[in-house]
């Protein structure tokens, strides 16, 4: 009879291990999706900031165009500003996340839990998504700024 009890204990342990692995996999997928959604929402925020910047700088755009700035130059300026804003805020968030991971990993961990691990694949995916979001959200405000007619932009009064 003691052998049967040991066999059940081994079975329980392997079943627990399998369930724990599935739970960790599900958590990894969930947090990956949350991370991508967070980056997308951050991109929408950057796009709104850049649209406000275009509106507030409409006269400046008109003056620059009247002095000979091309549509491509205006578009490049606003695109680079939006992309830089996205990348800097994303880099700040990435550094903050790594800092939190390092702090959490200092806490006592359960036996089968190895702590929070950042793989190069996760980091590359996060940075790639960040760059893509930055490019997409910076393009619309930049195009909008570049398409302002100089005469209308010079007449614009900010309220």
Secondary structure, DSSP 8 states (H G I E B T S, - for coil): -HHHHHHHHHHHHHHHHHHHHHHHHHHHHHHHHHHHHHHHHHHHHHHHHHHHHHHHTHHHHHHHHHTT--HHHHHHHHHHHHHHHHHHHHHHHHHHHHHHHHHHTTS---TT-------HHHHHHHHHHHHHHHHHHHHHHHHHHHTS-HHHHHH----
